[in-house]
Structure formats: C-alpha cells, structure tokens
Amino acid sequence: MQIPLEVSFRDVKKTKDLEILLQKKVSKLETICSYITSCRIAIEKTNQHQQNGNPFRVRISLSIPPSHKLVVRRESSEGDIHDDLRAVIGNVFDAARRQLEKLVEKQRHQVKTHLTNKINGFVNKLFRDEGYGFIQSVDGGEIYFHRNSVLHGEFDRLKIGTGVYFHREEGEEGPQASTLQIIDNPNTTTLPAATDQ
C-alpha cells in the first residue's frame, strides 16, 4: 500500500496479537488486490446498555484506484453480543474480501472490454528472477518493462508471447512501458525465436 495501515482503537485495549491479526487479514486482502492504496480500520466497543456481553464494532475503509472506496462495517448484534472481538474482525474481513473480489473482477472486465483488439505488443523476453522483460511492439520496437509496471500485480502470469497493452514513455536508457496490461495470455508461445530466461 502507498499509505501505511491505519488502525484506531476506542475503548478496546490495543495488543500485539491484535495488531498481528489485523496485519495478516490486510495482507490477505492485498493478495486479491495488490494495488490497494490505503486501509483504515476502526475498532470500538459500543456503549450499549447491556448487562452481559461485549458488543464490538469494526469498520474497514479501503481506497482502490482509480477512484473506488470500499467501506465495510460489522458489529456484534443482539444475537451475538457474546462474540469475541476476533469473531467480529473475521466477519468484517470476510465481507471486505467478497466486496473486493467483486470490484477487482468488475475492473478487469472493464479493462478487458475497453482494450479488446488493442494489443500493441507481445512479451518477447522475460527475466522472471530479475523482475523485468521486453515487449516487441507491433510497430517493431523493443520496449523494456519492470515488474512494477504490470497492472494488478500480474507479472508472474506473463509468458513469452503474451499479448499486452502498454503505455510507452522515454526512460533514461530508452523507451519503457510505464503501465502494462495483460490482454491475451496464450497457452503456447507464439514467438519461437525468444526464450524465457
């Protein structure tokens, strides 16, 4: 994330175990969407006048480019006020995961629909261990790209022959792809002269 995880506690004791749990849960969300820019979590014990139970409220706010914000809130309800805080955290992160999966799928579909028939290059050299490769553009040039320029964290999905759509910019050592989107990922390589390093 571009902005470090922010967690606020209200009438709840902040513990190392709780911080570790939250970090693990956020890391799982990042495996679904590697380009989350910020995550804010608010945890509070509500002031309901109940003789028994510990009603908690947990709120997650996620910012996802280009301009999406997901907000998910869960709290102990009347039937489950005895749920511990970990259960409420689990429920809110499950709901956030489902919403995030829907958003990412929608974004991928929109990008794919928008870019269909707009392939402007193919991966022709791939140095997976070093985290970079080269694109053979349809106009004949060779373009450098880095792992970080591949959208949605999909660098590991690239293969020789993968059709891509990219934006070109001039780098210090020549043309490079500032962003790269996978459009077509064939099962077999289509460029026999190139080798996967």
ROSE-4610 file (N, C-alpha, C; in Angstrom, 1 decimal, always signed):
// ROSE-4610
residu = [M/M/M/Q/Q/Q/I/I/I/P/P/P/L/L/L/E/E/E/V/V/V/S/S/S/F/F/F/R/R/R/D/D/D/V/V/V/K/K/K/K/K/K/T/T/T/K/K/K/D/D/D/L/L/L/E/E/E/I/I/I/L/L/L/L/L/L/Q/Q/Q/K/K/K/K/K/K/V/V/V/S/S/S/K/K/K/L/L/L/E/E/E/T/T/T/I/I/I/C/C/C/S/S/S/Y/Y/Y/I/I/I/T/T/T/S/S/S/C/C/C/R/R/R/I/I/I/A/A/A/I/I/I/E/E/E/K/K/K/T/T/T/N/N/N/Q/Q/Q/H/H/H/Q/Q/Q/Q/Q/Q/N/N/N/G/G/G/N/N/N/P/P/P/F/F/F/R/R/R/V/V/V/R/R/R/I/I/I/S/S/S/L/L/L/S/S/S/I/I/I/P/P/P/P/P/P/S/S/S/H/H/H/K/K/K/L/L/L/V/V/V/V/V/V/R/R/R/R/R/R/E/E/E/S/S/S/S/S/S/E/E/E/G/G/G/D/D/D/I/I/I/H/H/H/D/D/D/D/D/D/L/L/L/R/R/R/A/A/A/V/V/V/I/I/I/G/G/G/N/N/N/V/V/V/F/F/F/D/D/D/A/A/A/A/A/A/R/R/R/R/R/R/Q/Q/Q/L/L/L/E/E/E/K/K/K/L/L/L/V/V/V/E/E/E/K/K/K/Q/Q/Q/R/R/R/H/H/H/Q/Q/Q/V/V/V/K/K/K/T/T/T/H/H/H/L/L/L/T/T/T/N/N/N/K/K/K/I/I/I/N/N/N/G/G/G/F/F/F/V/V/V/N/N/N/K/K/K/L/L/L/F/F/F/R/R/R/D/D/D/E/E/E/G/G/G/Y/Y/Y/G/G/G/F/F/F/I/I/I/Q/Q/Q/S/S/S/V/V/V/D/D/D/G/G/G/G/G/G/E/E/E/I/I/I/Y/Y/Y/F/F/F/H/H/H/R/R/R/N/N/N/S/S/S/V/V/V/L/L/L/H/H/H/G/G/G/E/E/E/F/F/F/D/D/D/R/R/R/L/L/L/K/K/K/I/I/I/G/G/G/T/T/T/G/G/G/V/V/V/Y/Y/Y/F/F/F/H/H/H/R/R/R/E/E/E/E/E/E/G/G/G/E/E/E/E/E/E/G/G/G/P/P/P/Q/Q/Q/A/A/A/S/S/S/T/T/T/L/L/L/Q/Q/Q/I/I/I/I/I/I/D/D/D/N/N/N/P/P/P/N/N/N/T/T/T/T/T/T/T/T/T/L/L/L/P/P/P/A/A/A/A/A/A/T/T/T/D/D/D/Q/Q/Q]
num = [1/1/1/2/2/2/3/3/3/4/4/4/5/5/5/6/6/6/7/7/7/8/8/8/9/9/9/10/10/10/11/11/11/12/12/12/13/13/13/14/14/14/15/15/15/16/16/16/17/17/17/18/18/18/19/19/19/20/20/20/21/21/21/22/22/22/23/23/23/24/24/24/25/25/25/26/26/26/27/27/27/28/28/28/29/29/29/30/30/30/31/31/31/32/32/32/33/33/33/34/34/34/35/35/35/36/36/36/37/37/37/38/38/38/39/39/39/40/40/40/41/41/41/42/42/42/43/43/43/44/44/44/45/45/45/46/46/46/47/47/47/48/48/48/49/49/49/50/50/50/51/51/51/52/52/52/53/53/53/54/54/54/55/55/55/56/56/56/57/57/57/58/58/58/59/59/59/60/60/60/61/61/61/62/62/62/63/63/63/64/64/64/65/65/65/66/66/66/67/67/67/68/68/68/69/69/69/70/70/70/71/71/71/72/72/72/73/73/73/74/74/74/75/75/75/76/76/76/77/77/77/78/78/78/79/79/79/80/80/80/81/81/81/82/82/82/83/83/83/84/84/84/85/85/85/86/86/86/87/87/87/88/88/88/89/89/89/90/90/90/91/91/91/92/92/92/93/93/93/94/94/94/95/95/95/96/96/96/97/97/97/98/98/98/99/99/99/100/100/100/101/101/101/102/102/102/103/103/103/104/104/104/105/105/105/106/106/106/107/107/107/108/108/108/109/109/109/110/110/110/111/111/111/112/112/112/113/113/113/114/114/114/115/115/115/116/116/116/117/117/117/118/118/118/119/119/119/120/120/120/121/121/121/122/122/122/123/123/123/124/124/124/125/125/125/126/126/126/127/127/127/128/128/128/129/129/129/130/130/130/131/131/131/132/132/132/133/133/133/134/134/134/135/135/135/136/136/136/137/137/137/138/138/138/139/139/139/140/140/140/141/141/141/142/142/142/143/143/143/144/144/144/145/145/145/146/146/146/147/147/147/148/148/148/149/149/149/150/150/150/151/151/151/152/152/152/153/153/153/154/154/154/155/155/155/156/156/156/157/157/157/158/158/158/159/159/159/160/160/160/161/161/161/162/162/162/163/163/163/164/164/164/165/165/165/166/166/166/167/167/167/168/168/168/169/169/169/170/170/170/171/171/171/172/172/172/173/173/173/174/174/174/175/175/175/176/176/176/177/177/177/178/178/178/179/179/179/180/180/180/181/181/181/182/182/182/183/183/183/184/184/184/185/185/185/186/186/186/187/187/187/188/188/188/189/189/189/190/190/190/191/191/191/192/192/192/193/193/193/194/194/194/195/195/195/196/196/196/197/197/197]
x = [+0.8/+0.0/+0.9/+0.4/+1.1/+1.1/+0.0/-0.2/-0.2/+0.6/+0.7/-0.7/-0.9/-2.1/-2.4/-3.6/-4.0/-5.1/-4.8/-5.8/-6.1/-7.3/-7.7/-8.5/-8.3/-9.0/-9.8/-11.0/-11.8/-12.4/-12.0/-12.4/-12.1/-11.1/-10.6/-9.0/-8.6/-7.1/-6.4/-5.4/-4.5/-3.4/-3.4/-2.4/-1.6/-0.4/+0.4/-0.3/-0.9/-1.7/-2.7/-3.4/-4.5/-3.9/-2.7/-2.1/-1.6/-1.0/-0.6/-1.8/-2.9/-4.1/-4.5/-4.6/-5.1/-4.1/-2.8/-1.9/-2.0/-2.2/-2.4/-3.7/-4.7/-6.0/-5.9/-5.1/-4.9/-4.1/-3.0/-2.2/-3.0/-4.0/-4.8/-5.6/-6.1/-6.8/-5.9/-4.6/-3.7/-3.3/-3.6/-3.4/-4.5/-5.6/-6.8/-6.6/-6.1/-5.9/-4.6/-3.6/-2.2/-2.1/-3.1/-2.9/-3.8/-4.2/-4.9/-4.0/-4.5/-3.6/-3.6/-4.8/-4.8/-5.9/-5.7/-6.6/-6.7/-7.9/-8.1/-9.0/-8.7/-9.5/-9.9/-11.1/-11.6/-12.2/-11.7/-12.3/-12.8/-14.0/-14.5/-15.5/-15.5/-16.5/-17.7/-18.9/-20.0/-20.5/-21.2/-21.8/-23.2/-23.5/-24.9/-25.1/-26.3/-26.5/-27.0/-26.1/-26.4/-25.7/-26.4/-25.8/-24.7/-24.9/-23.9/-23.4/-22.3/-21.8/-20.8/-20.1/-19.1/-19.4/-20.3/-20.6/-19.5/-19.0/-17.9/-18.4/-17.7/-17.9/-16.6/-16.5/-15.2/-15.6/-14.8/-15.1/-13.8/-13.9/-12.7/-13.0/-12.1/-12.2/-11.0/-11.3/-10.2/-10.3/-9.2/-9.1/-8.4/-9.1/-8.6/-8.6/-7.5/-7.5/-8.5/-9.0/-8.7/-9.4/-10.6/-11.3/-12.4/-12.1/-13.0/-12.7/-13.8/-13.6/-14.6/-14.1/-15.0/-15.0/-16.2/-16.4/-17.2/-16.7/-17.4/-17.5/-18.6/-18.8/-19.6/-19.1/-19.7/-19.7/-20.8/-20.8/-21.5/-21.3/-22.0/-23.4/-24.3/-25.7/-26.3/-27.6/-28.3/-28.1/-28.1/-28.0/-26.6/-25.6/-24.2/-23.3/-23.9/-23.1/-22.0/-22.1/-21.0/-19.9/-20.0/-18.9/-17.7/-16.5/-15.4/-14.9/-14.0/-13.6/-13.0/-12.3/-11.7/-12.8/-13.9/-15.0/-15.6/-15.7/-16.3/-15.2/-14.0/-12.9/-13.0/-13.1/-13.2/-14.4/-15.5/-16.7/-16.5/-16.0/-15.8/-14.8/-13.7/-12.8/-13.3/-14.2/-14.8/-15.7/-16.4/-17.3/-16.5/-15.4/-14.5/-13.9/-13.5/-12.9/-13.9/-15.1/-16.1/-16.4/-16.5/-16.7/-15.5/-14.3/-13.1/-12.9/-13.3/-13.3/-14.2/-15.4/-16.4/-15.8/-15.2/-14.7/-13.5/-12.6/-11.5/-12.0/-12.9/-13.5/-14.1/-14.9/-15.5/-14.5/-13.4/-12.4/-11.7/-11.4/-10.7/-11.6/-12.9/-13.8/-13.9/-13.9/-14.0/-12.7/-11.6/-10.3/-10.2/-10.6/-10.6/-11.5/-12.7/-13.7/-13.1/-12.6/-12.1/-10.9/-10.0/-8.8/-8.9/-10.0/-10.1/-9.7/-9.0/-8.4/-7.5/-6.9/-6.0/-4.6/-4.3/-3.0/-2.0/-1.0/+0.0/+1.4/+1.5/+2.8/+2.7/+3.8/+3.9/+5.1/+5.1/+6.2/+7.2/+8.4/+9.3/+10.6/+10.8/+11.9/+11.5/+11.7/+11.3/+12.3/+12.8/+13.8/+13.1/+12.4/+11.5/+12.2/+13.3/+14.0/+14.5/+14.8/+15.3/+14.1/+12.9/+11.8/+11.6/+12.0/+11.8/+11.8/+11.5/+11.4/+11.3/+11.0/+10.9/+9.7/+9.1/+7.9/+8.4/+7.9/+8.0/+6.8/+6.9/+5.7/+5.3/+4.0/+3.5/+4.1/+4.7/+5.4/+6.9/+7.3/+8.6/+9.7/+9.4/+10.4/+10.4/+11.5/+11.6/+11.5/+10.6/+10.3/+10.6/+11.3/+11.6/+10.4/+10.2/+9.2/+9.8/+9.3/+9.7/+8.4/+8.7/+7.6/+6.6/+7.0/+6.1/+5.2/+5.6/+4.7/+3.6/+3.6/+2.5/+1.3/+0.2/-1.0/-1.5/-2.2/-2.8/-1.9/-0.5/+0.4/+0.5/+0.3/+0.2/+1.5/+2.6/+3.9/+4.1/+3.8/+4.0/+3.1/+2.1/+1.3/+1.8/+2.8/+3.4/+4.1/+4.0/+4.8/+5.3/+6.2/+6.6/+5.4/+5.1/+4.0/+2.8/+2.8/+1.6/+1.3/+0.1/-0.3/-0.6/-0.1/-0.3/-0.6/-1.2/-1.4/-0.6/+0.2/+1.1/+1.1/+1.5/+1.8/+3.3/+3.8/+5.2/+5.7/+6.8/+7.4/+8.9/+9.6/+11.1/+11.7/+12.6/+13.3/+14.8/+15.6/+17.0/+17.7/+17.3/+18.1/+17.2/+16.2/+15.4/+13.9/+13.1/+11.7/+11.4/+10.4/+10.0/+8.5/+7.9/+6.4/+6.2/+5.4/+5.0/+3.9/+3.0/+2.0/+1.8/+1.5/+1.3/+0.2/-0.8/-2.0/-2.0/-2.2/-2.3/-3.6/-3.6/-4.8/-5.0/-4.0/-4.1/-3.0/-3.2/-2.2/-2.3/-1.6/-1.7/-1.2/-1.7/-1.1/+0.2/+0.5/+1.7/+2.4/+3.7/+4.5/+4.3/+4.2/+4.0/+5.2/+6.3/+7.5/+8.6/+8.8/+9.8/+11.3/+11.6/+12.9/+13.3/+12.4/+12.6/+12.7/+13.4/+13.5/+13.1/+12.5/+12.2/+13.4/+13.9/+15.2/+14.9]
y = [-1.2/+0.0/+1.2/+2.3/+3.5/+4.2/+4.1/+4.7/+3.6/+3.6/+2.6/+2.3/+1.1/+0.7/+1.6/+2.1/+2.9/+2.2/+2.1/+1.4/+2.3/+2.5/+3.3/+2.4/+2.6/+1.8/+2.7/+2.4/+3.2/+2.2/+2.4/+1.6/+0.1/-0.2/-1.5/-1.5/-2.5/-2.5/-2.9/-2.1/-2.4/-3.4/-4.6/-5.6/-6.0/-6.6/-7.0/-8.1/-9.1/-10.1/-9.6/-8.5/-7.9/-7.2/-6.5/-5.9/-6.9/-8.0/-9.1/-9.7/-9.9/-10.4/-9.5/-8.2/-7.2/-7.2/-7.2/-7.2/-8.4/-9.6/-10.8/-10.7/-10.2/-10.0/-9.0/-7.9/-6.9/-7.5/-8.3/-9.0/-9.9/-10.6/-11.4/-10.6/-9.5/-8.6/-8.1/-7.9/-7.5/-8.6/-9.8/-10.9/-10.9/-10.3/-10.2/-9.0/-7.9/-6.6/-6.0/-6.1/-5.7/-4.2/-3.5/-2.0/-1.2/-1.8/-1.0/+0.1/+1.3/+2.5/+2.8/+2.5/+2.7/+1.8/+1.6/+0.8/+1.4/+1.8/+2.3/+1.4/+1.0/+0.2/+0.9/+0.9/+1.5/+0.4/+0.2/-0.9/-0.2/-0.4/+0.2/-0.7/-0.5/-1.2/-0.2/-0.7/+0.2/+0.4/+1.5/+1.9/+1.5/+0.3/-0.2/-0.6/-0.3/-0.6/-2.0/-2.9/-4.4/-4.9/-5.7/-6.3/-7.3/-8.0/-9.0/-8.8/-9.4/-9.3/-8.2/-8.3/-7.2/-6.8/-5.9/-5.5/-4.7/-5.2/-4.5/-4.0/-3.0/-2.5/-2.4/-3.0/-2.9/-2.3/-1.3/-0.7/-0.7/-1.1/-1.1/-0.1/+0.7/+1.6/+1.4/+1.0/+0.7/+1.7/+2.2/+3.0/+2.2/+2.1/+1.4/+2.2/+2.4/+3.2/+2.6/+3.4/+4.8/+5.7/+5.4/+6.2/+5.5/+4.3/+3.5/+3.5/+3.5/+3.4/+2.3/+1.3/+0.3/+0.5/+0.5/+0.7/-0.5/-1.2/-2.4/-2.2/-2.5/-2.4/-3.6/-4.1/-5.2/-4.9/-5.4/-5.2/-6.4/-6.6/-7.6/-7.2/-8.1/-7.7/-8.4/-8.1/-8.6/-10.1/-10.9/-12.3/-12.8/-12.0/-12.5/-11.5/-10.9/-9.9/-10.6/-11.9/-12.6/-13.0/-12.7/-13.0/-12.2/-12.8/-12.0/-11.1/-10.3/-9.3/-10.0/-11.1/-11.8/-12.3/-12.7/-13.2/-12.0/-10.8/-9.7/-9.2/-9.3/-8.9/-9.9/-11.2/-12.2/-11.9/-11.6/-11.3/-10.1/-9.0/-7.8/-8.0/-8.8/-9.0/-10.0/-10.9/-11.8/-11.0/-10.0/-9.2/-8.3/-7.7/-6.9/-7.7/-8.9/-9.8/-10.0/-10.3/-10.5/-9.3/-8.1/-6.9/-6.6/-6.8/-6.5/-7.4/-8.7/-9.6/-9.2/-8.7/-8.2/-7.0/-6.1/-4.9/-5.2/-6.1/-6.4/-7.1/-8.0/-8.7/-7.7/-6.7/-5.7/-4.9/-4.5/-3.7/-4.4/-5.7/-6.5/-6.6/-6.8/-7.0/-5.6/-4.5/-3.2/-3.0/-3.3/-3.0/-4.0/-5.2/-6.2/-5.7/-5.3/-4.9/-3.6/-2.7/-1.5/-1.7/-2.7/-2.9/-4.0/-4.7/-5.8/-5.3/-6.1/-5.7/-4.5/-4.2/-3.1/-3.6/-4.9/-5.4/-4.5/-4.0/-3.2/-3.7/-5.0/-5.6/-7.0/-7.7/-9.1/-9.2/-10.0/-10.2/-11.1/-10.6/-11.5/-11.9/-11.2/-11.6/-11.5/-12.4/-12.4/-12.9/-12.0/-12.4/-12.4/-13.5/-13.6/-13.3/-13.9/-13.8/-12.4/-11.6/-10.3/-9.3/-9.7/-8.9/-7.9/-8.3/-7.4/-8.2/-7.5/-8.2/-7.1/-7.6/-6.8/-7.1/-6.1/-6.2/-6.0/-6.8/-6.5/-5.7/-4.4/-3.7/-4.0/-3.8/-4.1/-3.2/-2.1/-1.2/-1.6/-2.6/-3.1/-2.8/-1.9/-1.6/-2.5/-2.5/-3.3/-2.4/-2.7/-1.9/-2.6/-2.0/-2.5/-2.4/-3.3/-3.2/-3.8/-3.3/-3.8/-4.4/-5.3/-5.9/-4.9/-3.8/-2.8/-2.1/-2.2/-1.6/-2.5/-3.7/-4.7/-4.4/-4.1/-3.8/-5.0/-4.8/-5.8/-6.8/-6.5/-7.5/-8.8/-8.7/-9.9/-10.3/-9.8/-10.1/-11.6/-12.3/-13.8/-14.5/-13.9/-14.5/-14.4/-13.5/-13.3/-14.5/-14.7/-15.7/-15.1/-15.8/-15.4/-15.5/-14.4/-14.4/-13.8/-13.4/-12.8/-11.5/-11.3/-10.1/-9.0/-7.8/-6.8/-5.5/-4.6/-3.2/-2.4/-1.5/-0.7/+0.7/+1.5/+3.0/+3.1/+3.8/+4.0/+5.3/+5.3/+6.6/+6.5/+7.6/+7.6/+7.5/+6.5/+6.3/+6.8/+6.6/+7.0/+6.3/+5.0/+4.2/+3.8/+4.6/+4.3/+4.1/+3.7/+3.5/+2.4/+2.7/+1.7/+1.8/+0.7/+0.7/+1.2/+2.3/+2.8/+2.0/+1.5/+0.6/-0.5/-1.7/-2.8/-3.7/-4.0/-4.7/-6.0/-7.1/-8.4/-8.4/-8.7/-8.7/-10.2/-10.9/-12.2/-13.1/-14.2/-15.0/-16.4/-16.6/-17.9/-19.1/-20.3/-21.5/-21.9/-21.5/-21.9/-20.6/-20.7/-19.5/-19.3/-18.0/-17.7/-17.1/-16.8/-16.2/-17.2/-18.2/-19.2/-18.7/-17.5/-17.1/-16.6/-16.3/-15.7/-16.9/-16.7/-17.7/-17.1/-17.9/-17.4/-17.7/-16.6/-16.7/-17.2]
z = [+0.0/+0.0/+0.0/-0.6/-0.7/+0.7/+1.4/+2.7/+3.8/+4.8/+5.8/+6.4/+6.8/+7.5/+8.7/+8.8/+10.0/+10.8/+12.1/+13.0/+14.2/+14.5/+15.6/+16.6/+17.9/+18.9/+19.8/+20.2/+21.1/+22.1/+23.4/+24.5/+24.3/+23.5/+23.2/+23.5/+24.2/+24.5/+23.3/+22.9/+21.8/+22.2/+21.5/+21.9/+20.7/+20.9/+19.8/+19.0/+19.7/+19.0/+18.1/+18.5/+17.7/+16.5/+16.7/+15.6/+14.5/+15.0/+14.1/+13.3/+14.0/+13.3/+12.2/+12.5/+11.5/+10.3/+10.6/+9.5/+8.6/+9.2/+8.4/+7.5/+8.1/+7.4/+6.2/+6.5/+5.4/+4.3/+4.7/+3.7/+2.8/+3.4/+2.5/+1.5/+1.9/+1.0/-0.1/+0.2/-0.8/-1.8/-1.5/-2.4/-3.5/-3.1/-4.0/-4.9/-4.3/-5.0/-4.5/-5.4/-5.0/-5.1/-5.5/-5.7/-4.8/-3.7/-2.6/-2.2/-2.2/-1.8/-0.3/+0.4/+1.8/+2.4/+3.7/+4.5/+5.9/+6.3/+7.7/+8.4/+9.6/+10.4/+11.7/+12.1/+13.4/+14.2/+15.4/+16.3/+17.6/+17.9/+19.1/+19.9/+21.2/+22.0/+22.1/+21.7/+21.7/+23.1/+23.3/+24.6/+24.8/+24.3/+24.5/+26.0/+26.5/+27.9/+28.0/+28.0/+28.1/+29.4/+30.1/+31.3/+31.0/+29.9/+29.6/+28.2/+27.9/+26.5/+26.3/+25.2/+24.8/+23.4/+23.2/+21.8/+21.2/+20.0/+19.3/+17.9/+17.4/+16.1/+15.4/+14.2/+13.4/+12.0/+11.6/+10.3/+9.5/+8.2/+7.3/+6.2/+5.9/+4.7/+3.8/+2.6/+1.6/+0.4/+0.0/-1.2/-2.3/-3.5/-4.6/-5.8/-6.6/-7.8/-8.8/-9.7/-9.9/-8.8/-8.4/-7.5/-6.7/-6.3/-5.6/-4.1/-3.3/-1.8/-1.4/-0.7/-0.1/+1.4/+2.0/+3.4/+3.9/+4.9/+5.4/+6.9/+7.5/+8.9/+9.5/+10.5/+11.2/+12.7/+13.4/+14.8/+15.5/+16.7/+17.5/+17.5/+17.1/+17.1/+18.4/+18.6/+19.8/+19.9/+18.8/+18.9/+19.2/+18.9/+19.1/+19.8/+20.8/+21.6/+22.4/+22.5/+23.2/+22.3/+21.0/+20.1/+20.5/+20.5/+20.9/+19.7/+20.0/+19.0/+17.8/+18.0/+16.8/+15.8/+16.4/+15.5/+14.7/+15.3/+14.6/+13.5/+13.9/+12.9/+11.7/+12.0/+10.9/+10.0/+10.6/+9.8/+8.9/+9.5/+8.7/+7.5/+7.8/+6.7/+5.7/+6.1/+5.1/+4.1/+4.7/+3.9/+3.0/+3.5/+2.7/+1.6/+1.9/+0.8/-0.3/+0.0/-1.0/-1.9/-1.2/-2.0/-2.9/-2.3/-3.1/-4.3/-4.1/-5.3/-6.4/-6.0/-7.0/-7.7/-7.0/-7.6/-8.5/-8.1/-9.0/-10.2/-10.1/-11.3/-12.2/-11.7/-12.5/-13.2/-12.5/-13.1/-14.2/-14.0/-15.0/-16.2/-16.0/-17.2/-17.9/-17.2/-17.9/-18.7/-18.1/-18.8/-20.0/-19.8/-21.0/-22.1/-21.7/-22.7/-23.4/-22.7/-23.2/-24.2/-23.8/-24.6/-25.6/-25.7/-26.6/-28.0/-28.7/-30.0/-30.0/-28.8/-28.7/-28.3/-28.6/-28.3/-29.1/-28.4/-29.1/-28.9/-28.3/-28.2/-27.6/-27.7/-27.2/-26.3/-25.2/-24.4/-25.2/-25.5/-26.2/-25.5/-24.3/-23.4/-22.0/-21.2/-19.8/-18.9/-18.0/-17.0/-15.6/-15.4/-14.2/-12.9/-12.7/-11.4/-11.1/-12.2/-12.0/-12.0/-12.4/-12.4/-13.5/-14.7/-15.9/-17.1/-18.2/-19.5/-20.6/-21.8/-23.0/-23.8/-24.4/-25.3/-26.7/-27.6/-29.0/-29.4/-29.7/-30.0/-31.5/-31.8/-33.1/-34.2/-33.8/-34.8/-34.9/-34.3/-34.5/-33.4/-32.5/-31.5/-30.3/-29.6/-28.4/-27.1/-26.2/-25.1/-23.8/-22.9/-21.6/-20.7/-19.8/-18.7/-17.4/-16.3/-15.0/-14.3/-13.4/-12.6/-12.1/-11.6/-11.0/-12.1/-13.3/-14.3/-14.8/-14.4/-14.7/-13.8/-14.4/-13.6/-12.8/-11.7/-10.9/-10.3/-10.3/-9.7/-10.5/-11.8/-12.6/-13.3/-12.9/-13.5/-13.7/-12.6/-12.6/-13.6/-14.2/-15.2/-16.6/-16.7/-18.1/-18.6/-19.9/-20.6/-21.9/-22.5/-23.9/-24.8/-25.5/-26.5/-25.9/-24.6/-24.0/-24.7/-25.2/-25.8/-24.7/-24.9/-23.9/-24.5/-23.7/-24.0/-23.0/-23.5/-22.7/-23.1/-22.1/-22.4/-22.4/-23.4/-23.6/-23.1/-22.5/-22.1/-22.3/-22.4/-22.5/-21.2/-21.0/-19.8/-20.0/-19.0/-19.1/-20.1/-20.4/-21.3/-22.5/-22.8/-24.0/-23.6/-24.6/-24.3/-23.3/-22.5/-21.5/-21.3/-20.8/-20.5/-19.1/-19.0/-17.7/-17.1/-17.9/-17.4/-18.4/-18.0/-18.9/-18.4/-19.3/-19.0/-19.9/-19.2/-20.0/-20.7/-22.1/-22.9/-23.3/-23.7/-24.2/-23.7/-23.0/-22.4/-23.0/-24.1/-24.8/-24.0/-24.3/-23.7/-24.2/-25.5/-26.1/-26.5/-26.6/-27.1/-28.5/-28.9/-30.3/-31.0/-30.2/-30.8/-30.5/-31.5/-31.2/-31.1/-31.6/-31.5/-30.1/-29.3/-28.0/-27.0/-25.9/-24.9/-23.5/-22.7/-21.3/-20.5/-19.9/-19.2/-17.8]
